[in-house]
């Protein structure tokens, strides 16, 4: 029996037992699964359902913290009860490594991976507080890096490489096509994006605001690529200063010590 099927079975049991609170929570979980299935246009497998339940559980824990700090113990207690019901459907006794293995089967995009790591191990770090302007900016930049910035930089890399790797007879044609694509499409758009980064970093040191977040880790990659092959160093002092701050962080230095130096393709 799949996790979704088990939840449906337990909904029927809660209805028969007149357990209204449990029924309400399970219906909410079922609705969340169905919504995700509509987005994917297919059924979720158990690993994907586990990821979704982890997200729902994380939301409850954040709410518990906010309600407790806000002096609303009755609301915190309700969220705690909901969290206990949701948590019961997660793998019993799973180690952190086992849970990570299950989750990484269901997610591949770096933004989703960062969200999972921050939610599971961040303990409130690297992410702004809920319901703040900084949180909205955080979500935007976390996914902008991969969804908007990197595709252009990848196109620039490809169009620069294609003429060099094309067969000799086709090289003049490929060079002309690549040059035109870079001149009329890629470079103008990339220039606009770099101007956008520069403007936003003139408002605060980090992309989401005054504090360093996981969104800055994500954004460091397109800025590194733009510095390597997009001309970021020309007329974008705020963006270059951002990279300097990233490079100066002790965590960045430890990562290089552990994983070795890397180069962004040009």
VENCOR-V243883 format. One record per residue. RES is the residue in one letter. BURIAL is + if it has 16 or more other ideal C-beta (glycine too) atoms within 10 Angstrom, else -. Layout:
res-><RES:RES>
burial-><BURIAL:BURIAL>
This chain:
res-><X:X:X:X:X:X:X:X:X:X:X:X:X:X:X:X:X:X:X:X:X:X:X:X:X:X:X:X:X:X:X:X:X:X:X:X:X:X:X:X:X:X:X:X:X:X:X:X:X:X:X:X:X:X:X:X:X:X:X:X:X:X:X:X:X:X:X:X:X:X:X:X:X:X:X:X:X:X:X:X:X:X:X:X:X:X:X:X:X:X:X:X:X:X:X:X:X:X:X:X:X:X:X:X:X:X:X:X:X:X:X:X:X:X:X:X:X:X:X:X:X:X:X:X:X:X:X:X:X:X:X:X:X:X:X:X:X:X:X:X:X:X:X:X:X:X:X:X:X:X:X:X:X:X:X:X:X:X:X:X:X:X:X:X:X:X:X:X:X:X:X:X:X:X:X:X:X:X:X:X:X:X:X:X:X:X:X:X:X:X:X:X:X:X:X:X:X:X:X:X:X:X:X:X:X:X:X:X:X:X:X:X:X:X:X:X:X:X:X:X:X:X:X:X:X:X:X:X:X:X:X:X:X:X:X:X:X:X:X:X:X:X:X:X:X:X:X:X:X:X:X:X:X:X:X:X:X:X:X:X:X:X:X:X:X:X>
burial-><-:-:+:+:-:-:+:-:-:+:+:-:-:+:-:-:-:-:-:-:-:+:+:-:+:+:-:-:+:-:-:+:+:-:-:+:+:-:-:-:-:-:-:+:-:+:+:+:+:+:+:+:+:+:-:+:+:+:+:+:+:+:+:+:-:+:+:-:-:-:-:-:-:-:-:+:-:+:+:+:-:+:+:-:+:+:-:-:+:+:-:-:-:-:-:-:-:-:+:-:-:+:+:-:-:+:-:-:-:+:+:+:-:+:+:+:-:+:+:-:-:-:-:-:-:+:+:+:-:-:-:-:-:+:+:-:+:+:+:-:+:+:+:+:+:+:-:-:+:+:-:+:+:-:+:+:+:-:+:+:-:+:+:-:-:+:-:-:-:-:-:-:-:+:-:-:-:+:-:-:+:+:-:-:-:+:+:-:-:+:-:-:+:+:-:-:+:+:-:+:+:-:-:-:-:+:+:+:+:-:-:+:+:+:+:+:+:+:+:+:+:+:+:+:+:+:+:+:+:+:-:+:-:-:-:+:-:-:+:+:-:+:+:-:+:+:-:-:-:-:-:-:-:-:-:-:-:-:-:-:-:-:-:-:-:->
